[in-house]
């Protein structure tokens, strides 16, 4: 049977014509694989695989785990999108497709969990979602503040890096130790305050000399 291939559109491909790329780096834990099995088995829905044609077969660029699930569930044909890419582009896609992802907005994630929780408990949710029961229960109890907390920009420390000789380090360490001790909590904060005081003294002296 010859499969009619239309590039960049979803095509049904016989499962025995699909082969995994030997260099695919993505791996999935047994727990998440089981979740994927349950999701596809329950809904019959899955994201189409991304493949490229290699002779009479199709090499998987994205979707190797889905292929294994579909094979386990007895699928004879698989939905896939065929991309026309060379070896270099394929390697780039293998490195990037499973890694270029966004992050969850906490409030929206919690709202999703709350809606799902109306139909199933945390134990049932953990079988389908990429979270343990304990994680779901913990997330469910998190409250998102109505007004985002204001962050004082001045509270962020700005790193300043110096490369010193051993002699220079001894001089600076002695100078820092000789300044009046501030009430800063950490050593780094005390040193920063002392260094600032030394610098201010130098600036005042320079200004007096100019006058």
C-alpha positions in Angstrom: 0.0 0.0 0.0 1.4 3.4 -1.0 0.8 6.3 1.3 -0.1 9.6 -0.4 2.2 12.1 1.2 1.4 15.8 1.5 4.2 17.9 3.0 3.4 20.0 6.1 -0.1 18.5 6.5 -1.4 15.8 8.8 -1.1 12.5 7.0 -2.0 9.0 8.1 1.0 6.7 7.9 1.2 2.9 8.5 2.8 2.4 11.9 5.3 -0.2 10.5 6.7 2.6 8.2 7.7 4.7 11.2 11.2 4.4 12.6 12.8 6.2 15.5 15.8 8.5 14.9 18.9 6.8 16.4 20.2 10.1 17.8 17.0 11.2 19.5 18.0 12.4 23.0 14.6 12.6 24.6 13.7 10.1 27.3 10.6 9.7 29.4 10.2 8.2 32.8 8.1 5.1 33.2 5.6 7.0 35.3 5.0 9.7 32.6 5.0 7.1 29.9 2.1 5.3 31.8 0.3 8.7 32.0 0.7 9.2 28.3 -0.7 5.7 27.7 -3.7 6.5 29.9 -4.4 9.8 28.2 -4.3 8.5 24.6 -6.2 5.4 25.6 -8.9 7.4 27.3 -9.4 10.1 24.7 -8.1 8.6 21.5 -6.4 12.0 20.9 -2.7 12.7 20.5 -0.5 15.3 18.9 0.6 14.3 15.4 4.2 13.1 15.1 6.7 15.1 13.2 8.7 13.0 10.7 10.8 13.2 7.6 10.8 10.7 4.7 13.7 8.3 4.4 13.2 6.0 1.4 10.1 4.0 2.0 10.0 4.8 5.7 9.5 7.9 7.8 12.0 8.9 10.5 10.6 10.4 13.7 11.9 13.9 14.5 9.4 14.5 17.3 7.1 11.9 18.9 9.0 8.8 19.6 7.3 8.3 22.9 3.9 8.7 21.3 4.8 6.1 18.7 5.7 3.6 21.4 2.4 4.3 23.1 0.4 4.0 19.9 2.2 0.7 19.0 1.4 -0.6 22.5 -2.3 0.3 22.1 -2.5 -1.5 18.8 -2.7 1.4 16.3 -2.1 0.4 12.7 -1.9 4.0 11.3 -0.5 7.1 12.9 -1.2 10.8 12.2 2.0 12.6 11.4 3.3 15.8 9.7 6.0 15.2 7.1 8.7 17.9 7.0 11.2 18.3 4.2 14.5 18.7 6.2 18.1 17.7 5.7 20.4 16.0 8.3 21.6 19.3 9.8 18.1 20.7 10.3 17.0 17.4 11.7 19.8 17.4 14.3 18.8 21.0 15.2 15.2 20.0 15.6 16.1 17.0 17.7 18.0 19.3 20.1 15.3 22.0 20.3 11.8 20.7 19.9 11.6 19.1 23.3 13.5 21.9 25.0 12.1 25.2 23.6 9.2 25.4 26.0 7.5 28.1 28.0 6.7 28.1 31.7 3.4 27.9 33.5 1.6 30.9 34.8 0.9 29.8 38.3 -2.6 31.4 38.6 -3.8 29.8 35.3 -2.3 26.4 36.3 -4.1 26.5 39.6 -7.3 27.4 37.9 -6.9 24.4 35.5 -6.3 22.0 38.4 -9.3 23.4 40.3 -11.5 22.8 37.3 -10.2 19.3 36.8 -10.6 18.6 40.5 -14.4 19.2 40.1 -14.5 15.9 38.1 -11.8 13.7 39.7 -9.8 13.5 42.9 -6.1 14.1 43.3 -5.3 10.4 43.1 -7.1 10.1 39.7 -5.5 13.4 38.5 -2.0 12.1 39.3 -2.6 9.2 36.9 -3.1 11.6 34.0 -1.2 14.8 34.8 2.6 15.2 35.2 2.3 15.6 39.0 2.2 13.3 41.9 -0.8 13.2 44.2 1.1 15.1 46.9 2.2 17.8 44.4 -1.4 18.3 43.2 -2.7 18.6 46.7 0.0 21.1 47.6 -0.6 23.2 44.4 -4.4 23.0 45.1 -3.8 24.7 48.5 -1.6 27.5 47.1 -3.3 30.9 47.1 -2.2 33.5 44.4 -2.1 37.0 45.7 -4.7 39.3 44.1 -2.2 42.1 43.8 1.4 41.2 42.7 3.9 42.0 45.3 5.9 45.2 44.6 9.7 44.6 44.4 12.0 47.4 45.3 14.6 47.7 42.6 17.1 49.0 45.2 16.9 45.7 47.1 18.7 43.9 44.3 22.5 43.7 44.8 24.6 44.5 41.8 27.7 42.3 41.5 31.1 44.0 41.1 34.0 41.7 40.3 37.7 42.6 40.9 40.8 40.6 40.0 43.5 41.3 42.7 47.0 40.2 43.4 47.7 38.6 46.8 49.2 41.9 48.1 46.2 44.0 46.9 43.9 41.5 48.6 45.7 41.9 51.9 45.6 45.7 51.7 41.8 45.7 50.9 41.0 43.1 53.6 42.9 45.2 56.2 41.1 48.4 55.1 37.7 46.7 55.3 38.5 45.4 58.7 39.5 48.8 60.0 36.3 50.5 59.0 33.5 50.9 61.7 31.4 47.8 61.8 27.9 48.3 60.2 24.7 46.6 61.4 24.4 44.6 58.1 23.5 41.0 58.7 25.9 39.3 56.3 29.6 39.5 55.8 29.1 40.4 52.1 26.7 43.3 53.1 29.2 44.5 55.8 32.1 44.5 53.3 30.0 46.3 50.7 29.1 49.0 53.2 32.8 49.3 54.3 34.0 49.5 50.7 31.5 52.2 49.9 32.6 54.2 52.9 36.2 54.0 51.8 35.3 55.1 48.3 33.3 58.0 49.7 36.3 59.1 51.8 38.5 59.0 48.7 36.0 61.0 46.7 35.8 63.7 49.4 39.6 63.9 49.6 39.8 64.3 45.8 37.2 67.1 46.0 39.1 68.9 48.7 42.3 68.7 46.7 40.6 70.2 43.7 39.4 73.1 45.8 
